Structure formats: structure tokens, C-alpha cells
Amino acid sequence: MSNHVLLIDANKTPMNPIHPAHAQKLMDTGKAAVFRFYPFTLIVNRVVENIITYPIALKIDPGSKTTGISLVNNRNEVIWGMELEHRGSVIKDALQSRRAGASRFCKWLKV
């Protein structure tokens, strides 16, 4: 799966995502510049009239340790995808270690 590059025109109107090779050509010729690094977005140097975009759906796959998030076009091709790692187990472990340390301290004080 290769992530596509998000694209906006000079008025910041969203356009269809493009393949990374096409994005590289636009940047090399000076027709586009980097607008944002994450998610990677290019801004075209000119205003585009009558932008026709195809529908894009946001798909979310919740899991116990990670959540998958993706943008899918009308042909069920993944345009952009990411995984979100849950911090629940990390937070739980930190709280348990803190609680264990506090109980040892209270025994030392004989409270």
C-alpha cells in the first residue's frame, strides 16, 4: 500500500489525491509546494477552476491495541492509511508501578 499525496489548490480547495511520483514531478517543476508534512499535503501554485473530485470514505477498524484508520476511494483502493496505537496498557502499567512503590513507602513508615 502506498499512501497517496493529498492536494489542494491556491484557494485551499481540496482536490483528488495523487500518486507520490506525480507529486514529486509537481514539486520538481515548481508547480506545487509542501503545505503540511503530516498528513503530507501539497498546495498547487495556481487556482484550479471546476474541481471535480470523487467520493472518499473514512474507514475505521477499532482494535484492542491499535486502531486502523484509512481513506478509501470509490473503487475500494486505499488512498491513505495509518495505525493509532492505544496507550491504555502503558498507562495501566505506570499506575500499577506507582501504586506498588507507594505501598512499599507506607510499609517503611509503618502507617
Sequence and secondary structure as in RCSB ss.txt:
>XXXX:A:sequence
MSNHVLLIDANKTPMNPIHPAHAQKLMDTGKAAVFRFYPFTLIVNRVVENIITYPIALKIDPGSKTTGISLVNNR
NEVIWGMELEHRGSVIKDALQSRRAGASRFCKWLKV
>XXXX:A:secstr
    EEEE TT  EEEEE HHHHHHHHHTTSEEEEETTTTEEEESS  SS     EEEEEE  SSEEEEEEEETT
S EEEEEEEE  HHHHHHHHHHHHHHHHHHHHHHT 
